[in-house]
Structure formats: structure tokens, C-alpha cells
């Protein structure tokens, strides 16, 4: 995977977050792609619906990709997401034997936004263990592309920005 393709894929995730996420949901886009960048599955968060606290968009994307490929392993595939995956999602990518993870905004970006906007309806809670730490301690060792189009992905943390962008589209 090269940086140029990673940037293009994050751009698709941003589009998913802006165009597919319902109001009141976390505007997060996630995809599983093959080594050539072909999308296997893509979706936006619907974490605020239902009762499955593990239904992060990254988890759901990995589950769906495994179903599509009819394999529990996603060798040669990448998880692409607008926000750094949590320890749970990063671990699942490792257990699925994926090739790598590409993300936009960091967990520190989410923490900073949350601290500066306590009135936000979305909490952006984080477990402060970075994806790089999980990857460093996991097998197989995944490739990691961090902070790809970070500034654009950071804007997705702001509900008002997302509402404005949705009206424009």
C-alpha cells in the first residue's frame, strides 16, 4: 500500500461518514479493502442504534468482509477508518490476520475534541492505548498508516460541521 492510495481510501471513508451517517450517529466511516484498494465492504457507524456496544463500524466492517469472503481471515486486506481504531477493533484486525490499518484522526484528536466540547452529544470516549501499541504487541504485525488526511477527519468529530456539510451535499 502506498500513501497516495491510503489518502484516496480515507477520502472515500470521509464521504461515507458525511453522506451515509444518520443524524445522532457517530460520523465515522470504515471499510475493508483488498491490497489493490478494491472495497470489500464499507459502512458508517450506527453505534447509537441497538444494544451491541461492540458494533463499532470497524468491527462490523471486518465481520461483513469475513462473511463476504467466507473466511475468518482477511489476509492481504486493510481496515480503513476515519478515526484511529480502539484496542478492540485493532485486536480484531490482528486476529483476522489483516495486512494493515489506515486511519485518519487519532484517538488524541478525539480526546482533545471531547475535552474542548463537553456539551457535545457524542462522547468520543477513548481507551488510551494507541493502535500502534496493540500492533507492536500482536502477531501478525500489521502495517500501520497513521494520521492520513488527519485534518479532514478531525472535522468529522464536530457535529455542527457534519450537519453543515450534509446540507451542502
C-alpha positions in Angstrom: 0.0 0.0 0.0 1.3 3.4 -0.8 0.5 6.7 0.9 -1.3 8.0 -2.2 -3.7 5.1 -2.3 -4.2 5.4 1.5 -5.2 9.0 1.1 -7.7 8.1 -1.6 -9.2 5.4 0.6 -9.5 7.8 3.6 -11.3 10.2 1.2 -13.9 7.5 0.5 -14.3 6.9 4.2 -14.8 10.7 4.7 -17.5 10.6 2.0 -19.2 7.6 3.7 -19.2 9.4 7.1 -20.7 12.6 5.6 -23.2 11.0 3.3 -24.4 7.8 5.0 -24.3 8.5 8.7 -27.7 9.3 10.2 -28.1 12.3 12.5 -27.3 11.4 16.1 -24.8 8.7 15.0 -21.0 9.0 15.2 -19.9 10.2 11.8 -17.3 7.5 11.3 -16.6 5.8 8.0 -15.0 2.3 7.9 -14.0 0.0 5.0 -12.2 -3.2 4.4 -10.3 -3.2 1.1 -8.0 -5.6 -0.7 -4.4 -4.9 -1.5 -5.4 -3.0 -4.6 -7.8 -0.8 -2.8 -10.9 -2.5 -4.0 -13.6 -2.1 -1.5 -14.9 -5.4 0.0 -17.3 -3.6 2.5 -17.9 -0.1 3.7 -20.3 1.5 6.2 -21.0 4.3 8.6 -21.4 4.0 12.3 -24.8 3.0 13.7 -23.5 2.5 17.2 -26.3 4.6 18.8 -28.9 2.0 17.5 -29.4 -1.3 19.2 -27.6 -2.7 22.2 -24.4 -4.1 20.8 -21.6 -2.0 22.4 -19.0 -3.9 20.3 -20.7 -2.8 17.0 -18.1 -0.2 16.2 -18.1 0.4 12.4 -14.6 -1.2 12.1 -15.9 -4.4 13.8 -19.0 -4.5 11.6 -16.9 -3.9 8.5 -14.5 -6.8 9.5 -17.4 -9.1 10.3 -19.1 -8.4 7.0 -15.9 -8.8 5.0 -15.3 -12.2 6.6 -18.9 -13.2 5.6 -18.4 -11.9 2.0 -15.1 -13.7 1.7 -16.4 -16.8 3.6 -13.2 -16.8 5.6 -12.4 -15.8 9.1 -9.0 -14.4 7.9 -8.7 -11.3 5.7 -5.1 -11.9 4.6 -4.0 -9.1 2.2 -6.8 -6.8 3.4 -6.7 -3.4 5.1 -9.0 -1.8 7.6 -9.6 1.8 6.6 -11.3 4.2 9.1 -11.7 7.9 9.7 -10.7 7.5 13.4 -8.0 5.5 15.0 -9.4 2.1 15.9 -9.8 1.3 19.5 -7.9 -1.6 21.1 -10.8 -4.0 20.5 -11.0 -3.1 16.8 -7.2 -3.2 16.3 -7.0 -6.6 18.0 -9.8 -8.0 15.8 -7.8 -6.8 12.7 -4.8 -8.7 14.0 -6.9 -11.8 14.8 -8.3 -11.6 11.3 -4.7 -11.6 10.0 -5.2 -8.5 8.0 -2.3 -6.8 6.2 -2.8 -3.4 7.8 -4.8 -0.5 9.2 -5.1 3.0 7.7 -6.7 5.7 9.8 -7.3 9.5 9.8 -7.9 11.3 13.1 -6.1 9.9 16.2 -7.6 9.0 19.5 -5.8 12.0 20.9 -7.7 14.2 18.4 -11.0 12.7 19.8 -9.9 13.2 23.4 -8.9 16.8 22.7 -12.2 17.5 20.9 -14.2 16.0 23.8 -12.3 18.0 26.4 -12.9 21.2 24.4 -16.5 20.5 23.7 -18.1 19.0 26.8 -21.6 20.0 25.5 -21.2 17.6 22.6 -23.9 14.9 22.3 -21.3 12.5 21.1 -18.8 11.5 23.8 -15.8 10.3 21.7 -14.7 8.2 24.7 -11.3 6.5 24.2 -9.2 3.8 25.8 -5.8 5.4 25.7 -3.9 2.6 24.2 -2.9 3.5 20.7 -3.3 1.2 17.7 0.5 1.2 17.2 1.0 -0.3 20.7 -1.5 -3.1 20.1 0.1 -3.8 16.7 3.6 -3.8 18.2 2.5 -6.5 20.6 0.4 -8.6 18.2 1.0 -11.2 15.6 0.9 -10.9 12.7 2.5 -7.4 12.8 0.2 -5.2 10.7 1.2 -2.3 8.5 0.0 1.0 10.0 -0.7 4.2 8.2 -1.5 6.8 10.8 -3.0 10.3 10.5 -3.9 10.1 6.8 -5.8 13.2 5.9 -6.0 13.9 9.7 -7.3 17.5 9.5 -10.2 16.5 7.3 -11.0 13.5 9.6 -10.8 15.7 12.7 -13.6 17.8 11.3 -15.9 14.8 11.5 -15.7 14.9 15.3 -17.7 18.2 15.2 -21.4 17.5 14.9 -22.1 21.1 13.6 -19.5 20.7 10.9 -21.1 17.4 9.8 -24.6 18.9 9.8 -23.5 21.8 7.7 -21.7 19.5 5.2 -24.7 17.3 4.9 -26.9 20.3 4.0 -24.5 21.3 1.2 -24.5 17.8 -0.4 
